[in-house]
Amino acid sequence: MGPKQTANQYNYSLPYGAVLQQAGVRFSVFSRQATQMRLLLYDRVEDLEPSEIVAFDPLKNRWGDIWSLLRPGLQPGQLYHFQSTGPDDPENGLRFQPEARLIDPYAKALAGEFQPSPDGIIRPPKCVVVDDHFDWEGDRHLKHCMSETVIYELHVRGFTRDPSSQVDHPGTYLGLIEKIPYLKSLGVTAVELLPVHEFPINQFDGSRGARQNYWGYDPLAFFAPHRGYAFDRQPGGQVQEFKQMVKALHAAGIEVILDVVFNHTCEGNEQGPVLNFKGLANPIYYMLEPDRQFYRNFSGCGNTVNGNHPIVREMIFHCLRYWVHNYHVDGFRFDLASILNRDQEGKLVPNLPLVEAIGEDPLLADTKIIAEAWDAAGAYQVGSFGDGRWAEWNGRYRDDVRRYWRGAPATRGALATRLSGSADLYQDDGRGPFSSINFITSHDGFTLNDLVSYRDKHNWANGEENRDGENQNHSENFGAEGPTDQPQIEKARQRQIKNLLATLLLSQGVPMLVAGDEFRRTQQGNNNAYCQDNEISWLDWSLENQHEHLVRFIQALIRFRLLQPAIRRLDFLSGQPQADGKPDVSWFNRFGSEIDWGNHEELPIVCLLKAPSRQADPECRGRNLLFLFNSAGLPHRFCLPAAVNNLSWNLFVNTSAESPGDIYPATDGPELTDTIDLCERSMAVFVGQATMEKLER
């Protein structure tokens, strides 16, 4: 037996990327068609040229299709690129450029910006060797049940970038930490962060360009947290700050869900730059057209990641596991997830191996997985994406609820279906109401304030002559386009906002709010502010005080929701008699009679929701709930059905009333009488109090 060896002395080629070892750093990268591979080492972020170039020996440093070498003496913070030589043969899908500086697909951090290119060679941000050690102090995933989840979608930079946020670290991970007390007071249980993996800040030639990539849906390095959101500008500083943010959110009981983009990259189409994947294995990482020269474009962004190729599928799994176990994130929302259901030829195939494996992966078992179940090429799989582990952004919920409250005819049935958890979409395949992520607004589209203030989009600031953005918004301005000083219009808008929020937070399923909607953030009518890294997109925190009554309204709704199992059911409502002989849900018209769903002219609707007979949580005192909706443009008097007569009812929500009479957090509002008048576009909710204790304040 030879001399004793440590594991660090073996020439292991995996894992990929730059891995710290006792003797130095091991660099490993996949490239099947490359004939040469080089490692470029830099001393400083601002350096245009490497201080050293290390060639991989094809005989000693290549293992199958993996190039791997150990460079002794290197430390965390080392800056590097790869450089590969191979066929430049676009007709066969190969686009090697031996002079290109390539970002490591497994880079754990990037530093710097794209630099000016006097010689025409693109100089992208540099990769950073990272030490992943962090003292988590026992932090673990929170594992909130989906049925007990309230999601709050936010943009890390925009959340605190405006001076009105009054934080010490605006626009950063640390700035978000400073706002945790606010998030906790609001009552949300999870934040869903717009993309935080690396994306380009400036243009590929080093200039700022006319339109900034604000949202971040243009990935550059999947494993690396975005450097632009770090207060610490030292190479790798973003890694520690991101972990600090997750740890602090967990300490407050708030989960972290990442919006991930595995459908395209910032390399674009055949006219785009060679930054990483193109220069290593273009026909493997991307879906190509049959002629192999052009890129399939199911993402609408120039290229499509070939997610169901075994090599790419492996990379995606490595990435998800890395974020879960290295950063302790609690889940993922997959952007344009229908692309994950496209095979290598671009054909839609339900439950391809990648989608099924994500749902079954044991290392992801504690996480939430959410699909945006459509893509930019016409696929729309809401209600049919994945299995029971997958939840979905329910675009039909958004559209149906918007249309009902706008007063569109024949929308009563749709409202009832969405309010009940969308059984039409999720019941047949054995899923439950919590598979539906309900939302009225998201980052993509109007803010809630703008939804009730603009009839048309106003995207002129984007520089695309107002052609971009969704045209079918189901929005209404109530008599004036944009801001107004007319009291009646403002009153109608305020009422409509409360209608939409109350509907959202009292529906079966999982509600998602968008940051700032709770205090009427506006984007000035822009419904596609992807490039607006300015006051259009940043949260104006002065609105929190201006609309504190609306913040109070939402706080009370969220707290009520989390205490009431009647609106957080694990199974779908059936309308059938339960153990006590009474149906779990009953529907009536405004005259108190059984509703005629075939009457498409009528908009008012009454819903009687029975509390579950068995309470999983003894701390939750389940209540019967009575909903009255009137989305018509005229006031209506409601005569109550006989089924409510055996209970004492107290008002909880009245969207037509001024604060504080619009909501009673202790459910101790005025008692229900035989009739109730609702003004145009308003709703009321009553809580049955018979033999029930009052909710504690």
NUTORGU-51016 format. One record per residue (C-alpha): residue in one letter; x negated, y, z negated. Coordinates in steps of 0.2 Angstrom, whole numbers, plus 5000, padded with zeros to 4 digits. Layout:
aXYZ/...
//
This chain:
m500050005000/g499350175005/p499250324994/k500750394986/q501750514996/t503150644992/a504650665003/n504050835008/q502550755017/y503650645029/n503950715046/y505850725044/s506650815058/l508350855049/p509150955043/y509251085057/g508651265055/a507251325043/v507151225028/l506051265013/q504851125008/q503451114995/a502151135008/g502951275018/v504451285030/r505151145042/f505951215058/s507051105068/v508151145083/f509151045096/s508751055114/r509050915126/q508350985143/a506951095136/t505251055141/q504351175129/m504851255113/r503951395103/l504151465086/l503951655085/l503451725068/y503651905063/d502952015049/r504152155048/v505952175054/e505552325065/d504152235074/l504552215093/e503252075095/p502851925085/s501351915074/e501051735079/i501751605092/v501751425087/a501951295101/f502951135097/d501950985103/p503150875114/l502250715108/k502050755090/n503550875086/r504950805096/w506050665090/g507350625103/d508150785107/i507650875091/w506150985090/s505350995073/l503851055065/l503151095047/r502351265046/p501251265030/g501151425019/l502751515024/q503951585010/p505751645009/g505951805019/q504951745034/l505651815050/y505751705066/h506451665083/f506451515094/q505851525112/s506151375125/t505651335142/g506751225154/p507651225170/d508451395176/d509751305186/p511451385185/e512251265197/n511951125185/g512451235170/l510651265164/r510151445160/f508451435151/q507451595150/p505651565144/e505451745139/a507051755129/r506951765110/l508251645103/i509251655087/d509251485077/p510951415079/y510751365060/a509951525054/k510551555036/a510251745038/l509851875050/a508952045048/g508852205058/e509752255074/f509652225092/q508052325097/p507752435112/s507052335126/p505752435136/d505252275146/g507052215149/i506852075136/i508252065123/r507652075106/p509052015094/p509052025075/k507751915067/c508151745058/v507651745040/v507051595030/v508151585015/d508051514997/d509851454993/h509551444975/f510851534965/d511451524947/w513351484949/e513551464930/g514751314932/d515851404945/r516951284955/h518351294968/l519951354960/k521051234970/h522651334968/c524051234975/m524751304992/s526451324985/e525651434971/t524651544984/v524851724989/i523551775002/y522851945004/e522051975021/l520652105021/h519152175030/v517552175019/r516952345026/g518552435028/f519252385011/t518052505002/r517152605016/d518252765014/p517652885001/s519352874993/s518952694987/q517752784974/v516652634972/d514752634970/h514452514985/p515652564998/g515952445013/t515052295005/y515252134996/l514752224980/g516152354984/l517452224985/i516852164968/e517252334961/k519052314967/i519352154959/p520352234945/y521552304958/l521752134967/k522152054950/s523352184945/l524252154962/g524451974958/v523751894974/t522851724972/a521751724987/v520851844999/e520651795017/l519151885024/l519051935042/p517451865050/v515951875038/h514751765048/e513551865059/f514051965074/p513252105084/i513352275076/n512652375090/q512352335109/f511152215116/d510052345122/g509952425105/s511152565108/r512752595098/g513852595113/a515552675115/r516552535106/q515952455090/n516352275085/y517352315069/w518352155066/g516952035069/y517751915081/d516151895091/p515051765082/l513151775083/a512651655069/f513951535061/f512951495045/a512451675041/p513451805031/h513551965039/r512052085035/g513052235038/y514152205023/a512652195011/f512052345000/d510352254999/r509552285015/q508052165012/p508052015023/g509151885015/g509952005003/q511651975010/v511551785004/q511451834986/e512751974987/f514051854995/k513751724982/q513951864969/m515651914977/v516351734977/k515851704959/a516651864953/l518251834963/h518351654956/a518151724938/a519651824941/g520651674947/i520551734966/e520151604980/v519051654995/i519651605012/l518551635027/d519251685045/v518051575056/v517851595075/f517251425083/n518151465099/h516851575108/t515251675105/c514551845109/e513451775123/g514951805135/n515151735152/e513851705166/q513451895166/g513151895147/p511451885138/v510451735133/l510351745114/n510451565107/f511551425113/k511351475132/g509451465130/l509451295121/a510851185128/n512151285138/p513151145146/i513351065129/y513851215118/y515051285131/m516451225142/l515951255160/e517051255176/p516751105188/d515451205198/r514451225182/q514051405186/f515551485177/y516251475160/r518051415155/n518851565146/f520251495134/s519651625121/g519951785132/c518151835127/g517151765142/n516651585136/t517351445126/v516451345113/n516451155118/g516951105100/n517350925105/h515650885111/p514850775098/i513350885096/v514451045094/r515650955083/e514250905071/m513651085070/i515451145066/f515551015052/h513851065045/c514351245045/l516051215036/r515151105023/y513751235021/w515051375017/v516051265005/h514551194995/n513251334996/y514451484995/h515951394986/v517251464998/d518951394995/g519551375013/f519551425031/r520751505044/f520251455061/d520451585074/l521251535091/a521251355083/s522151275098/i520451285107/l519951145095/n521351045103/r520551055120/d519450915127/q517850945136/e518750985152/g519851105143/k521451005143/l522551015127/v522550845118/p523450835101/n522450795086/l520750775095/p519350705084/l518750875078/v520450935071/e520850765063/a519150755056/i519250925048/g520850875039/e520050705033/d518350765029/p518050715010/l516850855007/l518150985012/a519550895002/d519651034990/t519851175003/k521351255012/i521351235031/i522451355041/a522651365060/e523051505071/a523951385082/w523751465099/d522451525111/a522151655124/a522551545138/g524351505134/a524251365122/y525551385108/q525551245095/v526451325080/g527351175072/s526251045080/f524451075075/g523550945066/d524250835051/g524850875034/r523250945028/w523351085041/a524351245037/e524751365051/w524951555053/n526851555057/g527051675072/r528851625073/y529151685056/r528451855060/d529451875075/d531051815069/v531051915053/r530552075062/r531952045075/y533252015061/w532852175052/r532752275068/g534552225070/a534352115085/p535952005088/a536051825085/t534651825073/r535551765057/g535151585060/a533351625063/l533251725047/a533951575037/t532751455045/r531251555041/l531851605023/s532051415020/g530251365025/s530451335044/a530951155043/d531251155062/l529351165064/y528651065050/q529950935043/d529850805058/d527950765055/g528150755036/r527450925031/g528251035018/p528651225017/f526851265011/s526251215029/s526951385034/i525851535032/n527251675032/f526751845037/i527552005044/t525952095049/s524052045051/h522452125056/d523052105074/g524452215077/f525352365068/t525152395050/l526752375040/n526952565039/d526652585058/l527952445061/v529352555055/s528552715061/y528152685080/r529152605094/d527652595105/k525852565103/h524552705103/n522952635107/w522152775117/a520652785105/n520052615111/g519552685127/e520652555138/e521952685143/n523252605131/r523252435141/d522552335126/g523552265112/e525252175111/n526752255119/q528152155111/n528052215093/h529952215088/s529552385079/e530652535076/n530352715072/f532052765065/g532152925075/a530352995077/e528752925084/g527452935070/p527353045055/t528853145051/d529553265037/q531353225040/p531953145024/q533253035031/i532052955043/e530752935029/k532052855018/a532552735031/r530752685034/q530452655015/r531952545014/q531452445029/i529652415022/k530452345006/n531652235016/l530152155025/l529152135009/a530552064999/t530951945012/l529151885014/l528851864996/l530451774992/s530351655007/q529951465005/g528151445012/v526551535008/p526551725010/m525151825017/l524952015014/v523752135023/a522652245013/g523452425012/d525252375017/e525652384999/f525352575000/r525852605018/r524152615026/t524252685044/q523252655060/q524152805068/g525052685079/n523552585085/n524052395086/n522352335091/a521052425081/y519652295084/c518352435088/q518852565076/d517552575062/n518152735056/e519652815046/i520852735058/s520452565050/w519752605033/l520952595018/d521352765012/w521552734993/s522352904990/l523952814997/e523952704981/n524452844970/q525552924983/h526552764985/e526352694968/h528152644967/l527952524982/v526352454973/r527452424958/f528852344969/i527552214976/q526752174960/a528452134953/l528952024968/i527251924967/r527451894948/f529251844951/r528751724965/l527451644955/l528651604940/q530051544951/p530051364957/a531651394967/i530651494980/r529051384979/r529851214984/l528751074989/d530150994999/f531351075012/l533051135007/s534451015013/g536051105009/q536650935002/p537350904984/q535950874971/a536050774955/d537250894947/g538450884962/k537951064969/p536951094985/d535251164984/v535651304996/s537351375002/w537651505015/f539051635016/n539651775027/r540051945019/f541851895015/g541251755004/s541751615016/e540751485023/i539651555037/d539951535055/w538251515063/g539051535080/n539651715077/h538151805085/e538851975082/e538851975063/l537152015055/p537552015036/i537151855027/v537351785009/c536151645002/l536451554986/l534851464981/k534951344967/a533551314955/p532651144956/s533451024943/r531650964938/q530351094934/a528551034937/d527851174926/p528751194909/e528151374908/c529251414924/r531051454919/g531951414936/r533351534941/n534751524953/l534551664966/l535851754976/f535251844992/l536251975001/f535552035018/n536252175029/s535152215044/a536652305053/g536552485057/l538152515046/p538552495028/h539552335023/r540452285008/f540152105002/c541451994993/l540551864983/p540951674985/a541751584972/a540251474969/v539351614960/n540751644947/n540151524934/l538551624931/s538051784924/w537051884937/n535852024935/l535152134949/f533252104953/v533052194969/n534052334978/t533052404993/s534152544995/a533852614978/e532552734973/s531152684961/p531252614947/g533052554952/d532352464967/i531752324957/y531952254939/p530352154934/a531252084919/t532752034930/d533852144918/g534652254931/p536552294932/e537652144931/l538552084947/t540352134950/d541552054962/t541052154977/i539452254981/d539152384994/l537552375004/c537052525015/e536352495033/r534752395034/s534652345015/m534652195004/a534952144986/v534351994976/f535251944960/v534651814947/g535751694938/q535551714919/a536751584911/t535851484898/m534251554904/e532951654894/k532451824901/l530751834910/e529451914898/r528852084904/
//
